[in-house]
């Protein structure tokens, strides 16, 4: 008996080797086999499939996919004060791959964990920043690393109230090992930090650029 296949893994999941086997949306793809390589918190699979190329010939391919679930992220903004609310926390993958200290500045984000995308961003905004937020605006949905990671990330924006915490407060869920610093920054400063490499998180850069080009700060601020 194999955890995640025949019996529940530590998250209570079974049947993880069936993922993708029933897909029929692309006649050029025939899924042949799905092997679960790891199912600790997330799931690593190796999928074997036949693929018909543009010239008509078929080839047999194998790809590994990392499934951590879908997520949502939120840019909190205060247009009247010209600020955005971001977080800073330690990210081990960035630290072991060249980031000087692994402390990344990011927009609030988290996995859906069974919630709708909007419910998830409201939950994460409360946990990570402590602020009350206003009406949530859906921006777009993006596959962040489609060559290997299945995650689809839902992007949102919302105004926030500057009434429940100070920017230096530490936030996060202690039981999950989170130790999150809240940063309130002028929007123009945040844009400049992208150019200087001080903000290097993809989702955050995308939200800030959207805010400048088509969002709440359109035509208002430019990088210093």
C-alpha positions as CSV (number, residue, x, y, z in Angstrom):
1,X,0.0,0.0,0.0
2,X,1.4,3.4,-1.0
3,X,0.6,6.7,0.8
4,X,-1.2,9.1,-1.5
5,X,-2.1,6.3,-3.9
6,X,-4.0,3.5,-2.1
7,X,-4.0,4.9,1.5
8,X,-4.2,8.5,2.7
9,X,-0.9,10.5,2.9
10,X,-0.3,12.9,5.8
11,X,-2.8,15.4,4.2
12,X,-5.4,12.7,3.8
13,X,-5.1,12.4,0.0
14,X,-5.5,9.3,-2.1
15,X,-5.5,8.6,-5.9
16,X,-2.7,11.1,-6.6
17,X,-1.5,8.9,-9.5
18,X,-4.7,9.6,-11.4
19,X,-4.1,13.3,-11.9
20,X,-4.3,14.2,-15.6
21,X,-5.1,10.7,-16.9
22,X,-8.6,11.7,-18.0
23,X,-7.7,14.8,-19.9
24,X,-9.1,15.0,-23.5
25,X,-8.9,18.7,-24.3
26,X,-5.9,18.4,-26.6
27,X,-6.0,15.6,-29.3
28,X,-2.3,16.0,-29.8
29,X,-1.6,14.7,-26.2
30,X,-2.2,11.1,-25.0
31,X,-1.4,10.6,-21.3
32,X,0.1,7.1,-20.8
33,X,1.3,7.0,-17.2
34,X,1.5,9.1,-14.1
35,X,4.0,8.2,-11.4
36,X,4.0,9.9,-8.0
37,X,7.6,10.6,-7.0
38,X,6.8,12.4,-3.7
39,X,3.6,13.4,-1.8
40,X,4.8,15.0,1.5
41,X,3.1,18.4,1.6
42,X,3.1,19.1,-2.2
43,X,3.0,16.4,-4.9
44,X,5.8,15.6,-7.4
45,X,4.7,13.5,-10.4
46,X,6.4,12.1,-13.5
47,X,4.0,11.9,-16.4
48,X,4.6,9.9,-19.6
49,X,2.7,11.0,-22.7
50,X,2.7,10.8,-26.4
51,X,2.8,14.2,-28.2
52,X,2.0,14.9,-31.9
53,X,4.2,17.6,-33.3
54,X,3.3,20.2,-35.8
55,X,4.7,18.2,-38.7
56,X,2.5,15.2,-37.7
57,X,5.0,12.9,-36.1
58,X,4.5,11.5,-32.6
59,X,7.1,11.4,-29.8
60,X,7.1,9.9,-26.4
61,X,7.8,12.5,-23.7
62,X,8.2,12.6,-19.9
63,X,7.8,15.6,-17.7
64,X,8.0,16.2,-13.9
65,X,5.3,18.5,-12.4
66,X,5.3,20.0,-9.0
67,X,1.8,20.4,-7.6
68,X,1.5,22.7,-4.6
69,X,-2.1,23.8,-5.2
70,X,-3.4,27.1,-6.6
71,X,-2.9,30.4,-4.9
72,X,-3.9,34.0,-4.7
73,X,-2.1,37.3,-4.2
74,X,-3.2,40.8,-3.4
75,X,-1.8,44.3,-3.9
76,X,-3.0,46.5,-1.0
77,X,-3.0,50.2,-1.9
78,X,-4.0,53.6,-0.5
79,X,-4.3,56.0,-3.5
80,X,-5.0,59.0,-1.3
81,X,-1.8,58.6,0.6
82,X,0.1,57.2,-2.4
83,X,1.2,54.0,-0.6
84,X,1.2,50.2,-1.0
85,X,1.4,47.6,1.7
86,X,3.9,44.8,1.2
87,X,5.5,42.2,3.4
88,X,9.0,40.9,4.0
89,X,9.8,37.3,5.0
90,X,12.4,34.6,4.7
91,X,12.2,32.4,1.6
92,X,14.6,29.4,1.7
93,X,14.4,28.6,-2.1
94,X,15.5,32.2,-2.9
95,X,18.3,32.1,-0.3
96,X,19.8,28.9,-1.6
97,X,19.7,30.2,-5.2
98,X,21.6,33.4,-4.9
99,X,19.5,35.9,-2.9
100,X,21.8,37.6,-0.4
101,X,19.7,36.9,2.7
102,X,16.5,35.2,1.5
103,X,14.4,38.1,2.9
104,X,12.0,38.8,0.0
105,X,9.6,41.8,-0.2
106,X,6.3,40.6,-1.5
107,X,2.6,41.2,-1.9
108,X,0.4,39.3,0.5
109,X,-0.3,35.8,-0.9
110,X,-1.1,32.2,0.0
111,X,-2.6,28.9,-1.2
112,X,-6.3,28.6,-1.7
113,X,-6.6,25.6,0.7
114,X,-10.1,24.9,-0.3
115,X,-11.3,28.6,-0.3
116,X,-12.3,30.6,-3.3
117,X,-9.6,32.9,-4.6
118,X,-11.2,36.0,-3.1
119,X,-11.7,34.3,0.3
120,X,-8.0,33.3,0.2
121,X,-6.7,36.8,-0.4
122,X,-8.9,38.3,2.3
123,X,-7.6,35.6,4.7
124,X,-4.0,36.2,3.7
125,X,-4.4,40.0,4.0
126,X,-5.7,39.6,7.6
127,X,-3.0,37.1,8.6
128,X,0.0,38.8,7.0
129,X,-0.8,42.5,7.4
130,X,-3.6,42.9,10.0
131,X,-5.3,45.5,7.9
132,X,-9.0,45.7,7.0
133,X,-9.5,45.9,3.3
134,X,-12.1,47.3,1.0
135,X,-13.6,45.9,-2.2
136,X,-11.4,43.3,-3.9
137,X,-10.7,43.8,-7.6
138,X,-9.7,40.7,-9.7
139,X,-6.8,41.6,-12.0
140,X,-5.7,38.4,-13.8
141,X,-4.8,34.7,-13.4
142,X,-1.3,33.5,-14.3
143,X,0.6,30.3,-14.5
144,X,3.8,31.4,-12.8
145,X,6.2,28.6,-13.9
146,X,4.4,26.5,-16.5
147,X,7.4,24.4,-17.5
148,X,7.3,22.5,-14.2
149,X,4.8,23.9,-11.6
150,X,1.1,23.4,-12.0
151,X,0.1,26.3,-9.8
152,X,-2.2,29.0,-11.2
153,X,-2.0,32.2,-9.2
154,X,-5.0,34.5,-9.0
155,X,-4.1,38.2,-8.8
156,X,-6.2,40.8,-6.9
157,X,-6.0,44.4,-5.7
158,X,-7.8,46.2,-2.9
159,X,-7.6,49.4,-0.8
160,X,-6.6,49.1,2.8
161,X,-7.3,51.0,6.0
162,X,-4.3,52.2,7.9
163,X,-5.9,51.7,11.3
164,X,-5.2,48.2,12.8
165,X,-1.4,47.9,12.8
166,X,1.8,49.8,12.4
167,X,4.2,49.1,9.5
168,X,6.8,47.7,11.8
169,X,4.5,45.0,13.3
170,X,5.4,41.4,12.8
171,X,2.7,39.2,11.4
172,X,2.0,35.6,10.2
173,X,0.7,32.3,11.5
174,X,3.1,31.2,14.2
175,X,2.1,27.5,13.9
176,X,3.3,27.6,10.2
177,X,6.6,29.2,11.1
178,X,5.7,32.6,9.6
179,X,7.6,35.7,10.8
180,X,6.3,38.5,8.5
181,X,7.3,42.1,8.6
182,X,4.8,44.6,7.2
183,X,6.1,47.4,5.0
184,X,4.2,50.5,4.0
185,X,5.9,52.1,1.1
186,X,5.3,55.1,-1.2
187,X,4.2,53.6,-4.5
188,X,7.0,55.4,-6.4
189,X,9.5,54.0,-3.9
190,X,8.2,50.5,-4.6
191,X,8.6,50.9,-8.3
192,X,12.2,52.2,-7.9
193,X,13.0,49.2,-5.7
194,X,12.2,46.9,-8.7
195,X,14.8,48.8,-10.8
196,X,17.3,48.5,-8.0
197,X,16.7,44.8,-7.6
198,X,15.4,45.2,-4.0
199,X,12.0,43.8,-5.0
200,X,12.7,40.5,-6.9
201,X,9.5,38.6,-6.4
202,X,7.6,38.0,-9.7
203,X,4.0,38.3,-8.5
204,X,4.8,41.6,-6.6
205,X,6.6,43.1,-9.7
206,X,3.6,42.1,-11.9
207,X,1.1,43.7,-9.5
208,X,3.1,46.9,-9.1
209,X,3.6,47.3,-12.8
210,X,-0.2,46.6,-13.4
211,X,-0.9,49.3,-10.8
212,X,1.2,51.8,-12.7
213,X,0.0,50.9,-16.2
214,X,-3.7,50.2,-15.7
215,X,-4.5,50.1,-12.0
216,X,-5.0,52.6,-9.2
217,X,-1.8,54.6,-9.7
218,X,-2.1,54.9,-13.5
219,X,-0.5,58.2,-14.6
220,X,0.2,59.2,-11.0
221,X,3.7,57.9,-10.1
222,X,6.8,57.0,-11.8
223,X,10.0,55.4,-10.4
224,X,12.3,57.8,-8.7
